[in-house]
Every structure is written in C-alpha cells, then in structure tokens.
Amino acid sequence: MTTRTANTPATQVLGKVGRAREATAPDHALRCSAEVAAGTSGGLAVNDLGAGFGSFLAVDAISLQILPNKITAIIGPSGSGKSTFLRCLNRMHEEVRGAWARGSVLLDGKDIYAAGTDPVQVRRRVGMVFQKPNPFPTMSVYENVAAGLRLNRFGRVPGLDEIVERALVRAALWDEVKDKLHQSGAALSGGQQQRLCIARALAVQPEVLLMDEPASALDPVATLKIEELMRELARDYTIVIVTHNMQQAARVSDYTAFLMMDEDRAGRLVEFGPTDQLFTKPKDRRTEDYITGRFG
C-alpha cells in the first residue's frame, strides 16, 4: 500500500513461570507461515509496515507472520511502538488525526489497506480489547454485548439472546452475570468489565482478536482469569497481545516479537520467533538484555 493519512538468565525468567507448552516444530512454523502468506488460514501477514503521526515515525520496516490460532505477544520498552503496531493491524491507528501508515497487512490474502477497503468491516473481522476496561456506562450487560452486533447489522438481530449468551460463555462470564444481564455493565468488577469487553468483541465473530495490555489494570486473580481465557480462545481465534509483563508473555504466548526504539526513535523489530526459543535462546543480545531486566 502507499503511504496514508548470554542465555542462562533468560532461561531463569522462563523457568520462574514454567508453563508446559507443546514444542513448535520448525517445519510446522514454516508451513503455517506459507499458509498465512497465501491467505488460507486466517492469520495475518505484515510486510514492511511503517506508521507514524505527521513527521514522526513511530514504527518502521516491520515484517512478520502472525499465525492462525496462536497467541503472538508484542514486547518491548515504552515508546517502542507496540500499541501503534497493534492498532495498525485493524486500522484503528488512522483514527488519530495526522496518523499515516505504509506497507501492507494481509488478512486472508487481501491487504486491509487496499483502496476501497471499508475500515469498519476490517475492525469487525479484527477486533480489539483495550488496556482499560471500557464498557458503555449507560448500557446494561446485555446491551454492551449486543452493541457491536446492532451497529454492524443496523438494528434488529435475529437470535440475539443466543448470540449474547454464547459470547458471555466464551468470555467465561456467563455464570457470573446471567442474573444481572439488565444491570449496568459499569457495576461489574474491573476483571468482569474486561471480560465483558472481550464478550462484546467476540459477539461480532471476528477472526483475529487484538489485546492491548488487557490485564495491566487488574489484580493477580483477575489477570489469571484473562490469561486462561486467552489460551481457551486461541482454539478458535488468532490473538495478538501487547504486554509489558515478561512473565505473562512467557506464560500465554506461542510466539513473541520484540520491538525496540532505534536511534531515530522509530520502533523496529529486533527479534521474532517461538516464545520458548526467544526467552531461553535469544539470537540478539538486546533481546536477552531486555527480558532479563538489564534495561527497559
């Protein structure tokens, strides 16, 4: 698209959170990458992506394959462009005045930035959950979940009760709110509000779910529920998560991308690969320094 408006310490980091995870065979990763590039499996192919605001370059030259039905974590110091990159994956970035992007993001083999592509439809297929829970305060739990559906389908939605229930079940919230469906969503706890926002995103049946530090404002118990939910959702959705929590990235993700600010202050991709490999045998010294807390 054209421009538009040393390994031991790292092993210990992973060992502290040690989560059994299936080994990812190299040939499987290569096969999945080829499938994403061909657009046959619901993943995303990011090619030479750059984005910024006015004359400021926030991220530059990022290329990676986000594999289907996997969790990809985006890590890096503050200011390295993680959230900007994430928002580029469903064109939320362009909602900021003066924002621009270049490169391509392929979903099912089609560039979401291609001329004539409706960004609203892109965001229906690539949903987002933000850092701070943001239920609509004047709406009930039920109406919060139904809001996206009604917006996308312009009013009446057949089978809405079943869709809302299914979304709340998928978000592991149904049992806690089934008797409170017509109470305000803002009356829920912080962790429940975040799962309500996840249910709202799931109700429109996206293919990809973007999460920008979804547990950063939550207590440890609520954080654990969100992490368990992510692993469950990865069976049916492609998930991309931005996190500053190295232990969280090690616990929940299958793949990790490390971004770092360059001399020109633009965020660039330093390293990308299976999470186990990146945390135990990083290829770049800067990756090891960051995940072991030497900087960042």
C-alpha positions in Angstrom: 0.0 0.0 0.0 1.1 3.6 -0.4 1.6 6.0 2.5 -1.7 7.0 4.1 -3.4 9.7 6.2 24.3 -14.9 27.1 21.2 -17.2 27.7 21.2 -18.5 31.3 19.4 -15.5 32.9 16.8 -15.7 30.2 16.3 -19.4 30.9 15.6 -18.5 34.5 13.0 -15.9 33.5 11.1 -18.6 31.7 11.7 -21.1 34.4 10.0 -19.0 37.0 6.7 -19.1 35.2 7.4 -22.5 33.6 4.3 -23.5 31.6 4.2 -26.7 29.7 3.8 -25.9 26.1 3.8 -28.1 23.0 7.1 -27.8 21.1 6.7 -26.0 17.9 8.4 -27.9 15.1 10.3 -25.6 12.6 8.7 -27.3 9.6 5.2 -26.6 11.2 6.1 -22.9 11.6 7.3 -22.7 8.0 4.2 -24.4 6.8 2.0 -22.0 8.8 3.9 -19.0 7.6 3.3 -20.1 4.0 -0.4 -20.6 4.7 -0.6 -17.0 6.2 1.2 -15.5 3.2 -1.2 -17.3 0.9 -4.2 -16.2 3.0 -5.6 -19.6 3.5 -5.8 -19.9 7.3 -7.0 -16.6 8.9 -3.6 -15.4 10.1 -2.0 -12.0 9.3 1.0 -11.3 7.1 2.7 -8.0 7.9 5.0 -6.7 5.2 7.4 -3.7 5.6 4.9 -1.9 7.9 5.7 1.6 8.9 3.4 4.1 10.7 3.6 7.5 12.3 2.0 10.8 13.1 2.8 13.8 10.9 6.5 13.9 10.6 7.1 11.5 13.5 8.0 7.9 12.5 6.6 5.6 15.3 7.4 2.2 13.8 9.2 1.2 10.6 10.1 -1.8 8.4 8.2 -4.4 10.4 7.6 -7.7 8.7 6.3 -10.8 10.4 3.8 -13.6 10.1 1.0 -13.8 12.8 0.0 -17.4 12.7 -3.7 -18.6 13.0 -5.0 -20.0 16.3 -1.8 -18.9 18.1 -1.1 -16.2 20.6 1.6 -13.7 19.5 3.0 -11.4 22.2 4.4 -8.0 21.3 7.0 -6.9 23.9 9.5 -4.0 24.2 10.3 -0.9 26.2 7.9 2.0 26.5 7.9 4.1 23.3 9.0 1.3 21.0 5.7 1.5 19.0 4.0 -1.7 20.3 0.5 -0.1 20.6 0.9 1.7 17.3 1.8 -1.5 15.6 -1.2 -3.3 17.2 -3.6 -0.6 16.1 -2.3 -0.8 12.5 -3.5 -4.4 12.4 -7.1 -3.3 12.2 -6.7 0.3 11.0 -7.5 1.9 14.4 -4.3 3.8 14.1 -5.7 6.0 11.3 -8.4 7.3 13.6 -5.8 9.6 15.2 -5.6 12.9 13.4 -2.4 13.1 11.3 -1.7 9.4 11.5 -0.4 7.5 8.5 0.7 4.1 7.5 2.6 2.3 4.7 3.4 -1.2 3.8 0.8 -4.0 3.9 -1.2 -6.2 6.3 -2.7 -9.2 4.6 -5.8 -10.9 6.0 -7.0 -13.9 4.0 -4.5 -12.8 1.4 -6.1 -9.3 0.9 -4.4 -6.1 2.0 -6.6 -4.4 4.7 -5.2 -1.1 3.4 -6.1 -1.6 -0.2 -8.1 1.1 -1.9 -11.8 0.7 -1.4 -11.5 -1.5 1.7 -14.0 -0.5 4.4 -12.1 0.0 7.7 -15.3 -0.7 9.7 -15.5 -4.2 8.1 -11.8 -4.7 8.8 -12.5 -3.9 12.5 -15.4 -6.4 12.6 -13.0 -9.1 11.4 -10.1 -7.9 13.6 -11.5 -7.0 17.0 -9.7 -5.1 19.7 -9.7 -5.1 23.5 -8.1 -2.1 25.1 -5.9 -1.6 28.2 -8.6 -0.1 30.4 -12.0 -1.9 30.5 -14.4 0.4 28.6 -18.0 -0.9 28.9 -20.6 1.6 27.8 -21.6 3.0 31.1 -25.3 3.8 30.2 -25.9 0.3 28.8 -26.7 -3.0 30.6 -24.5 -6.1 30.5 -26.8 -7.4 27.7 -26.8 -4.2 25.7 -23.0 -3.9 26.0 -22.5 -7.3 24.3 -25.2 -6.6 21.7 -23.9 -3.1 20.8 -21.4 -4.2 18.2 -23.9 -6.5 16.5 -26.6 -3.9 16.3 -24.1 -1.4 14.9 -22.9 -3.8 12.2 -26.3 -5.0 11.3 -28.2 -1.7 11.7 -30.8 -2.7 14.3 -32.7 -5.9 14.8 -30.5 -9.0 15.1 -32.2 -12.5 14.8 -31.3 -14.8 17.6 -29.7 -12.0 19.6 -30.4 -13.7 23.0 -28.5 -16.8 22.0 -25.6 -14.8 20.5 -25.2 -12.7 23.7 -25.3 -15.8 25.9 -22.8 -17.6 23.7 -20.4 -14.6 23.7 -20.6 -14.3 27.5 -20.0 -18.1 27.8 -16.9 -17.8 25.6 -15.7 -14.9 27.7 -16.0 -17.0 30.9 -18.5 -14.5 32.3 -22.0 -16.1 31.8 -22.2 -17.8 35.2 -21.3 -14.5 37.0 -23.7 -12.3 35.2 -26.6 -14.4 34.0 -28.8 -13.0 36.7 -27.5 -9.4 36.1 -28.0 -9.1 32.4 -30.1 -6.0 32.7 -27.9 -4.2 35.3 -25.3 -1.7 34.3 -22.1 -3.1 32.8 -20.2 -0.4 34.7 -21.3 -2.0 38.0 -19.2 -5.1 37.4 -15.7 -5.5 38.9 -12.7 -4.5 36.9 -11.9 -8.0 35.8 -15.5 -8.7 34.9 -15.7 -5.5 32.9 -12.7 -6.5 30.9 -14.2 -9.9 30.1 -17.4 -8.1 29.2 -15.4 -6.1 26.7 -14.0 -9.4 25.3 -17.5 -10.8 25.0 -18.6 -7.6 23.1 -15.7 -8.2 20.7 -16.5 -11.9 20.3 -20.2 -11.3 19.6 -19.5 -10.0 16.1 -17.5 -13.2 15.4 -14.0 -11.8 14.5 -11.2 -13.9 13.1 -8.5 -12.0 15.0 -8.5 -10.5 18.5 -6.1 -7.7 19.4 -5.4 -7.1 23.1 -3.5 -4.0 24.2 -2.2 -4.8 27.8 -5.6 -6.3 28.7 -4.6 -7.2 32.3 -2.4 -4.3 33.2 -5.1 -2.6 35.3 -6.3 -5.8 37.0 -5.3 -7.7 40.2 -3.5 -11.0 40.0 -6.6 -13.1 40.3 -8.4 -11.3 37.5 -5.2 -11.3 35.5 -5.0 -15.1 35.7 -8.6 -15.4 34.5 -7.8 -13.3 31.5 -4.7 -15.4 30.7 -6.7 -18.6 31.0 -9.3 -17.1 28.8 -6.8 -16.2 26.1 -5.5 -19.8 26.0 -9.1 -21.0 25.6 -9.9 -18.5 22.9 -6.8 -19.3 20.9 -8.5 -22.6 19.8 -10.8 -20.5 17.6 -9.2 -17.1 17.2 -5.8 -15.6 16.2 -4.7 -13.5 19.2 -2.1 -10.7 19.3 -1.3 -9.2 22.7 0.8 -6.2 23.8 2.3 -6.7 27.2 5.0 -5.2 29.4 4.9 -8.3 31.6 7.6 -10.7 30.6 6.2 -13.5 32.7 2.8 -13.0 31.1 4.3 -13.2 27.7 6.2 -16.4 28.6 3.1 -17.9 30.2 0.5 -17.3 27.5 2.1 -16.7 24.1 3.2 -19.2 21.4 5.3 -16.6 19.5 6.9 -13.3 20.7 8.0 -10.2 18.8 10.5 -7.9 20.4 10.4 -4.2 19.3 12.9 -1.6 20.3 13.3 2.1 19.6 16.2 2.9 17.2 18.4 5.9 17.1 15.7 7.8 15.0 13.2 6.9 17.8 11.3 4.7 15.5 10.3 1.2 16.8 11.8 -1.6 14.8 11.5 -5.4 15.1 14.6 -6.8 16.8 13.6 -10.5 17.0 10.6 -12.7 16.4 10.2 -16.4 17.0 8.6 -19.1 19.2 8.3 -17.8 22.7 10.3 -20.7 24.3 13.1 -20.1 21.9 13.1 -16.3 22.3 13.1 -16.5 26.1 15.7 -19.3 26.5 18.0 -18.8 23.5 17.5 -15.3 22.1 19.5 -14.6 18.9 20.1 -10.9 19.7 21.9 -9.7 22.8 19.4 -6.8 23.1 16.6 -9.3 23.4 18.3 -11.0 26.3 19.2 -7.7 28.0 15.5 -6.7 27.8 13.8 -9.9 29.0 16.3 -10.2 31.9 15.7 -6.7 33.1 19.0 -5.1 32.2 17.1 -2.2 30.5 13.6 -1.2 29.7 
